[in-house]
Amino acid sequence: MTEKAKFALLLFYKFVDVPNAEQLAQEHLEYCKQLGIKGRILIADGGINGTLTGTIEQTEQYMQDLKQNPLFADTVFKIDPVEEHAFKKMHVRYKKELVTFRVDDRNLDPNVLTGGHLSPAEWHEYLQRDDVVVLDGRTGYEFDLGHFRNAIRPEVDSFREFPEWIRENMSDLKDKKILTYCTGGIRCEILSSWMIQEGFDEVYQLDGGIVTYGKDTEVQGRLFDGSCYVFDERISVPINHTDEAVIVGRCHHCEKPADRYINCELDSCHLQHIVCDECEAEHNGHCSTECADKTAAAAV
């Protein structure tokens, strides 16, 4: 944490059986509002998952208070210095599943069975091996902004689509070493658990996800190209802090290299798309001529 930072962003999750999770979610929302933090927290029967921002004092208080609950005493927090709030409001919601995967025939409990955790240094070493398959455990639009070199792009728009996609595209790779990764680690806890139960022999995951990898002072984000998509007002963050960093995103309009997502200016569209500075100005922040025309017509 730098001395100049006045705010911090916390990213965390914990798989644990939570009694009366729905009631806890309601109580936790009131607590967060009183504390003055902003963000999104999910509380489910199987744990907690959250991203939030606040002042240094507020976030330190939050971590201290959460760990006072025996259920969350060993929760690991990923901490980023930020200049201001990365969220506009505070949301705490109850969900049946901590990560929406919708596989009713499996007991996906990462505390019982999950892929082997690789440290950033181990992950960097494995990435350079010839006998591994690297699977991005995020959605296709996240991959398009940035990903590990030679990773497989999943043709999915939501996490729940992975089982069908893997069965259709990776069934012949069950004897391979599979490396999975996601933003903060939580999705790959579930994904790797399912893949092992599906019959994949050897499945590993990047411990702490992409954001932890980017903070490691030894690897410095090497072999990650582009930026990492994040689910807050920042939209993306840099990962590769070496001179090897490259831009892999392509502008929605002109296909030139670009690494920034924006929402379409038309309220009824709001399509999130990668755009370069020139095309953003030319199209006034719209994803298409049709949307730009609708905005212009509404202003008449």
Long-range contacts (C-beta under 8 A, 24 or more apart in sequence): 1-56, 1-79, 1-81, 2-81, 4-81, 5-56, 5-81, 5-82, 5-83, 6-55, 6-56, 6-83, 7-53, 7-54, 7-55, 7-56, 7-59, 7-81, 7-82, 7-83, 7-84, 7-85, 8-53, 8-54, 8-55, 8-56, 8-59, 8-60, 8-79, 8-80, 8-81, 8-82, 9-51, 9-52, 9-53, 9-59, 9-79, 9-80, 9-81, 9-82, 9-86, 9-232, 10-39, 10-50, 10-51, 10-52, 10-53, 10-59, 10-62, 10-63, 10-77, 10-78, 10-79, 11-50, 11-51, 11-77, 11-78, 11-80, 11-184, 11-211, 12-48, 12-49, 12-50, 12-51, 12-75, 12-76, 12-77, 12-78, 13-47, 13-48, 13-49, 13-50, 13-75, 13-98, 13-184, 13-185, 13-186, 14-47, 14-48, 14-49, 14-71, 14-72, 14-74, 14-75, 14-76, 15-46, 15-47, 15-98, 15-109, 15-110, 15-111, 15-189, 16-46, 16-47, 16-48, 16-71, 16-72, 16-111, 17-45, 17-46, 18-43, 18-44, 18-45, 18-46, 18-47, 18-48, 18-71, 21-45, 21-94, 22-94, 25-92, 25-93, 25-94, 26-92, 26-94, 28-92, 29-90, 29-91, 29-92, 31-65, 32-62, 32-90, 32-92, 33-90, 35-61, 35-62, 37-62, 37-90, 38-85, 38-86, 38-87, 38-88, 38-89, 38-90, 39-86, 39-87, 39-90, 39-91, 39-232, 40-87, 40-91, 40-92, 40-93, 40-231, 41-91, 41-92, 41-93, 42-92, 42-93, 42-94, 42-95, 42-98, 43-92, 43-93, 43-94, 43-95, 44-94, 44-95, 44-96, 44-97, 44-98, 45-96, 46-97, 46-98, 46-109, 47-98, 48-72, 48-75, 48-98, 49-98, 49-99, 49-186, 51-86, 51-87, 51-230, 51-231, 51-232, 52-87, 52-90, 53-82, 53-84, 53-85, 53-86, 53-87, 53-232, 54-85, 76-208, 78-184, 78-208, 78-211, 78-212, 78-215, 80-211, 80-237, 82-234, 85-233, 86-232, 86-233, 86-234, 87-232, 87-233, 88-233, 98-186, 99-159, 99-186, 99-187, 99-189, 99-190, 100-158, 100-159, 100-160, 101-159, 101-160, 101-162, 101-163, 101-190, 101-194, 102-160, 103-163, 103-194, 106-193, 106-194, 106-197, 108-190, 108-193, 108-194, 108-197, 109-193, 110-189, 110-190, 110-193, 113-193, 113-196, 113-197, 114-189, 114-192, 114-193, 114-196, 114-205, 115-178, 115-180, 115-188, 115-189, 115-191, 115-192, 115-193, 115-195, 115-196, 115-203, 115-204, 115-205, 116-203, 116-204, 116-205, 117-204, 117-205, 117-207, 118-179, 118-204, 118-205, 118-206, 118-207, 119-207, 120-206, 120-207, 120-208, 120-212, 120-213, 120-216, 120-218, 120-219, 121-216, 121-218, 121-219, 123-179, 123-181, 123-206, 123-207, 123-213, 123-219, 124-219, 124-222, 124-223, 126-177, 126-179, 126-204, 127-179, 127-223, 128-223, 129-177, 131-176, 131-177, 132-176, 132-177, 132-178, 132-179, 133-170, 133-173, 133-176, 133-177, 133-178, 133-179, 134-179, 134-181, 135-170, 135-178, 135-179, 135-180, 135-181, 136-180, 136-181, 136-182, 137-162, 137-180, 137-181, 137-182, 137-187, 137-188, 137-191, 137-205, 138-182, 138-183, 138-187, 138-229, 141-229, 141-272, 142-183, 142-229, 144-248, 144-249, 144-250, 144-274, 145-226, 145-227, 145-228, 145-229, 145-236, 145-248, 145-249, 145-259, 145-261, 145-274, 146-224, 146-225, 146-226, 146-227, 146-228, 146-229, 146-236, 146-239, 146-248, 146-249, 146-259, 147-224, 147-225, 147-226, 147-248, 148-181, 148-223, 148-224, 148-225, 149-223, 149-224, 149-225, 151-181, 159-187, 159-191, 162-191, 162-194, 163-194, 163-198, 166-195, 166-198, 167-198, 173-200, 174-198, 174-199, 174-200, 174-201, 175-201, 176-200, 176-201, 176-202, 177-202, 177-204, 178-202, 178-203, 178-204, 179-204, 179-205, 179-206, 180-204, 180-205, 180-206, 181-205, 181-206, 181-209, 181-210, 181-213, 182-206, 182-209, 182-210, 183-209, 183-210, 183-211, 183-228, 183-229, 183-230, 183-231, 184-208, 184-209, 184-210, 184-211, 184-212, 185-209, 185-212, 210-239, 211-237, 211-239, 213-239, 214-238, 214-239, 214-240, 214-241, 221-245, 226-259, 227-259, 229-261, 235-260, 235-261, 235-262, 236-260, 236-261, 249-274, 250-274, 251-275, 251-276, 251-279, 252-279, 252-287, 253-279, 253-282, 253-283, 254-278, 254-279, 264-288, 264-291, 265-291, 265-292, 265-295, 266-291, 266-292, 266-294, 266-295, 268-294
